[in-house]
């Protein structure tokens, strides 16, 4: 595909001509528009002749340092800042090179599935995109989801990945799904991905906001910067005629999201206790789930949701809003809610102990998420709620003591353990968590902590193992010294609940 055609479709002007490149003819340099493009890359090790290389400045690595290596491997064009040094390839200069690169790459990788929706918020993104995929599938659509769990395809196969993969992987995945006949995709729009332009260039039919609480301040600095990153989804990423599905339970943040959606002229679809589009009238916990009374288009309905916890209801209703706002049939959507399956690592019942106590695993790793997970389980506890949790290393220090305080206050027994310490001293992390958690126990070894909780649980108790959810490893160290030790909370919980189990 010619670079000129790609640039024209992306609305980007090219320099008039290029320096001599590997793609140039023997008689001299080509016009930038005439360069034949074979691919896009942001890793210089993945460059082949005819590649457009994105050279971006990062927090740790500066992609501009690898421009020469990319050109030596055959890169025909380099997208980088105007002041970057580029010799031997076309320099596509941009003050925001990530955005320019994404716009060009999207034209190369397309076409994409016809209906794409995105979900942002601090918590609930993974569950919401997966539930949206399930609702579409039950309605007969070929649907997929992309996020923390990876890419989940219509046949339920999963390939693991980051919450928001790099832009090349993201667009390549979207294109691949379209070639497989997928017509509907829901993806997680993380604050990192939005601030780094990792999910640009596609037509997003609807965007959802779940909630907003403290997280990732090690990257964003403060809550306003964190919020602004998420609002790029509504301000810039979605299509002009897109719908904004907004959960109304986030206080002042809800109002601010609504303001952003209104300024953009998006179709508002509010959900929740105060929702005007899809209202949650009441919620009644049951033994294995909850009964929801909802109101939609003036008609009230009762739904038996087979998932426990208030936030599971919130995620399910936001998912319903996404499907409804993109043309879904209401009867099919509400029937589908009653058949939703649990999402991996999200209040997932991992085991039943020998005494009959259920053990749940949840991804909760922020103060708000810990509180929500405990609140979800509390109505089902007639004895004690035992919570095992920790805090990750090389991440926001400010949330650690708050997580400890909430777990200690809301649980009957709180056990502080390790959770991906990375380059930090695990004992120091635990000390920060324990600072405002009087009465909490400290068991550094996560396996030992889980075994201790399970062995102590009686018939009327519930065990919550929070923090890692679906993750399959414990991250120790960083950089060249990083190791990922195989560790799955669900597997360990089942081992602990088996007859004659021992931690070692």
N, C-alpha and C positions, 0 to 999 in steps of 0.2 A: 504494500500500500504506500502511495506517495505521501511524503510529509506535507506537501502543500495541501492535499485533499484533507488530511487529518486536521491541520491547523485551521483551514477554512471552516470546517464543520464545528471546530471548537471555538471559533471566533477569536483566534490568536494570530497576530501578524508575525511573519518571519523576517529575519534579515534578508537582504536581497541576494546574497550569495554566501557560500561557505568557503572556508579554507580547504585545501586539499584533504580528502578523507579517504579511508579504505574503500568507500563506495563510489568515489569519483572516477570519471572516465580517464583514460590515459592522456587525453588532450588537455586536461586541466580540471579545476574545481567545478562541481555542479552548482546550479542554483539550489538554494535551500528547498524550494518547492519540489524539485526533481528527485530528491534523495528517496531511495526505496527503504522503507522501514520494515524491519523484521520482528521487532519486539521492544519491550520497555523493561527497564531494570533500575533498582535503587541500590543493588549490591553489585559492586564492580566485578565480583567473581562470577556473576551470572550474565555478563555482557558477551554478546556475540556480534559478528559483523552485521551492521544495519540497526543496531540497538539505539534507542533514545535512553540516555542515562540521566537519572535525577540525582543531582548533587546537593544535598540538604545539610544545613547545620543542625546538629542535635545536641542534647544535653551532655552526651559523653563522646560521641564520634562526629567528626565534621566530614561529610561526604565530599566536600570540595578537595580534601586531601587525596582523593582517589580518582580525580578527573583524568590525570595523565594515564593511570593504569587502565581506566575504562577505554580511553581512546586507543591505547596500545592493543586492547583486545577487540577493537573494531567498532566502537561506538561512533555513530555518524552525527549525533547531535547531543548536546549537553544542556539540560535545563538547570540554571543556577542563577545566583544573584548577579547583577550587572558588574560588580567588582571582582567576581571570580576570574581566575586565570584559565583561559581555554585556548589551546593551540592545537590545530590539526583536526578540528570538528566544528560544526555549526554551533554557535553559542546562542541559545534561546534565553535571553536575559529577562529576569522577572524579579520584582521586589518581593513577590510571594511565590517562590519557585515550586513549593509543594502543590499549590492550587493550580498553577499553570501546567505542571506535569500531570496532575490528575485529569484536567480537562482534555489534554491531548490523549492520554492513555485510554480514557473512556471511549473516544472515537475509534481507537484501534481495536479495542476488545469487544465492542458491541456487535450484535444486539443483545439485550438483556430481557429477563422476564417482564411481562407486561404490567404486572401489579407488584410493586415493591413498597414495603412499609418499614419504618424505623422506630425504635423505642429507645428513649433516653431516660435518665433518672439515676439516683444513687443505688437504689435497690430494686429488684424485681424485673430487671431487663431480660435476664435469661429465661425466667419462667414465662414472661409475657410473650416473647417471640416464639417459644416452643408451644405454648397454648394456642397462639394464633395459627401456627402451622397445623396443629391438630384439628382446630375448628375448620380450617380450609379443607383439610384432607377428608374429614367426615362429611363435608358438603360436596365431595367429588372432585375437588381441584387437585392438580399436581403441585404440591407445595413443599417448600424447604425453609429452613431457618439457619442463620449464621450468627455465631456468638461465642460465649465462653465455652460452651460444650462442643464447639466446632461447627461443622456443616452437617446438618441432619437432612437427609434427602427423603423423597416420597416413600422409599422402601425401608425407612427407619435406620438406614446405615449412617454411621457417624464417623467423621474424620476430625480429630482434635485440632484445636488452634487457639489463637489469642481471642480476647473479646472482640477486638476490631483488628483484623490482620492488616498488613501493609497494603497500600493502595494497589499494587500490582497483583498481589494474591487475591485481594477482595474483588477486583474487576475480573480477574481470570476465573474465580469461582462463580461469579454471577454469569459470566458468558458460558461457562461449562454447564451450569444448571439449565440455561436456556436451550442449549444444544440437546440436553437430555429430555426436553419437553416440559420442564418446570415453568409454570406460568405465574406462580405466586411465591414471593419470598419475604420473610420478616427477618430483620437483622438488628443486632444491638449497636446503638450509636453511643460509644463511650466518650467521656470528656477528652481523654487522650486522643482518640481517633478523630474527634471533631476538631480539636485544636491543631492537629497535624494533618488535616485534610486527607484522611485515610479512607473516607467513604464518599467521595465526590463523583460528579459526572454522570450519575444515573438519575432517572426520573422517579422521585419518591412520591407515591400517591397519598400517603398519610404518615403522620408522625405522632408518637404517643409520649406523654410525660407521666412517669409513675410517682415519683416523690423526690425529695431533695434534702439530704442531711450531710453531715460532715464526712468527708473521705478525700483522699488524694491531695491533701493540702501540702504534702511534701513536693508535689509537682506544680500545683496551681498557685500556692502562696496564701490565698485567702478565699473566703466563700464567694465573694463577688466575681473573682476571676474564674473560679470553678463553675459558677452559674452561667457566666458569659460564654464559656466554652460549650456548655450544653445548649444554650440558646441559638448557637449557629445552626442547629438542626432546623429550627423554625424560621430563623432570619434569612438563611442563605441556601440550605441544602435542599429542602423540599420544593416540589413544583409549585408554580404560582397558584394553581387551583386545588392545592392539596387540602386535606382535612387535618385538623389538630385535635387529637383525642387527649383530654387532660383530666387526670384524677384530681378531684376537688378537695382532697384531704391533706394537702401540704401547706395549709395556712397562707401566709403572705407570699410564699413562693408560687403557689397556684395562681394568685392574682397577677403576679409578674409574668408568668408564662402566658396567661390569657392576654395580657397587654401586648406581648410580643406577637402572638398569633393575630390579634386584631390589627396591629400596625402593618403586618404583612398581607392582610386581607384573606387569611385562611378561613376555611369553614370550621367553625367551632363545634366540638362534640364533647361536652363535659360529662364526666362519669363519677358516681359516688353518692354519698348521703345528700349532697347539695347539687348533684348533677341535674342539668336541665334536659339533657339528651337521653341518658340512661341513669335512672335514679335507683339507688339501693335503699329500699324502704325499711327492711329489717334483715337481721342475720341471726340465726339460731344454731348454736353448735349441736351436733349429733354425735353418736358414738364413733362413726367412721367418716364424718364430714361435717356438713352444715347445710341448713336450709335457707335459701335466699329468697326474699320477696323483692321483686324489682318492678319498675314502671318504665315502659318504653312506648312512646307515641300514644300516651293516654291510657294504655292498657297495662294492668298489673298481672304478673306471672309469678308462680312459685317454682323454684329450681332447687333440686337436691344435688348440691355440688359435692362430689366424692373426694374432697380435699379438706384438710383441717386448717384452721387459722384465718384470722381476719385478712392478713396480707395476701393469702392465697385467693381469697374472694376478690380482693382489689385487682390482683393481676389477671384473674379470669375475666372480670368485667371490662378491664381495659382491652384485653384481647378481643372480647366480643365487640367492643366499640370500634376497633380497627377493622374487623371483618365487616361490620355493618356499614361503616363509613366508606368502604371500598366496594359496595354493591352486594354484600352478602344478604341472603334471605333470613329474615328475623326468626321464623319458625325453626329453620335448620340450625341457626346459631344457638338459640336457647336450648334446643334439644341436645346440641353438641356439648354444652356446658355440663350437662349431667353425665357425660361420658368421658370427660377429660381424665388423662392418666397423669400420675405424679411425675414431676420433672426430676431427673437425676440430681441427688444431693440437695434438694430443696424440700425440707421437712420430709425426707425420705425415711420410711420405717425400715431400718436395717435388720433388726432382729427382735426376738422376744426372749428375755432371759429365762433361766430355769425356774425362777419364781413367778414368771408371768408378766414381768415389767417390759413394756415396749421401749426400744432404743431408737431414737431418731437422729439422723445426720442432716445438718443444714450448713449452707455456705456462709451464714451470717458472720461478717468480720468487721462490722462497724457498730458503734454504740446503738444506733437506731435499729439495725438489723438484729442485734442480740436481743434487744428489748421486744421487738416484734415476734421473734421466734419463741421466746419465753411466754409472751402473752398468748400466742397461738396454742401452746400446749397446756397452759394453766387450767382452762376449763375442763380438761380431760384428766386432771390429776386429783385423786382423792387422798393420796399420801404425800410423798415428797417429790419435788422436781430437782434433779441432780444435773448440773450443767458443767460440761468440760469444754474449755476454750483457751485460746491464747491470742497473741498479737504478732503480726508479721514483722520481720526485721527490714531495715532500709525503707521503711514506710512512715507515714504520719505518726510522729511520737505523741502528738497532742490527744489522740483518741484513746490511748492505752488505758490511762487511769479511769476515764469515763466508762470504758467497756467493763473494767473491773468493778466499778461502783454499781453499775446497772446489774451485772450478773450476780453480785453478792446480795443486793437488795431484793431482786426479783426471784432468785432461786432459793431453795431450802438448803442446798449444798452446792457450793461453787468450787471447782477444781481448776486451777490455773496451770497450763502446760505450755509446751512449745508448739509453734505454728510457723513454719518457714522462717527460721531466724536469719537466714542469709548471712551477711557478713558481720552481723552484730553478735555480741555475747548473749546467749539465750537467758542466762541468769539475770542479766541487766534488764532485758525486756520484761521478764516475769516480775521483777521488782517494781517496774513502772506500772504494770497492770495491777499489782497487789497494793499499791500505795493507798488507794481509797476503797479497798475491798476488805474490810475487817471480817475476820472469820473464814475467809477463803483459804483453801488448802493449796499447797504448791507441790506439784509432782512434775518435774521437768520432762521426763521421758513420756512422750505422748501415748505410746502403747501401754505403758504401765498405768497412766492416768485413766485410760479408757477401761482397762481391766479392773481398776479399783472402783470406778463408778458402777460398772456392771455387777461386780460381786456384791456391792453394798445395796443395790436396788432390791426392794421388796415388792410384793405382789401389787400394791397400790401405787407404786412409784413410777416415774417416767425419767428416762435418761436422755438428755440432749447433748450431742457432740457437735459443737459449732466451730466454724472457721474455714474448713477445707472443702466440705461438701463433696463434689465430684472429683476433686484433685487426686492424682495417683502417686504423688511423690512429696517428700519433705525436702525443701531446698536448704542446703547448708553451704555457706560461703558465697562468693560472688566472683565474677570475672573468670580468670583462668583457674581459680581454685574452687569454683562452684561444683557441688555434687548434688545430684537429686537421688535421694534414697527412696526406694519403692515403699509407698505407704498409702493405704486406702482406708479411710475411716470406716466405711461400710464393712470391708473385709475383716478388719481388726475387731469391730463390734460383734460380728458373727462368730469369730473365734472366741472372743471373751464370753459369749453367751452359750457356747457349746459345753456339753457335760465334761467335767474334769479339767476345765480350761486353766492354764497358767500363763502369766504374762511373759515368762522367759522360756 
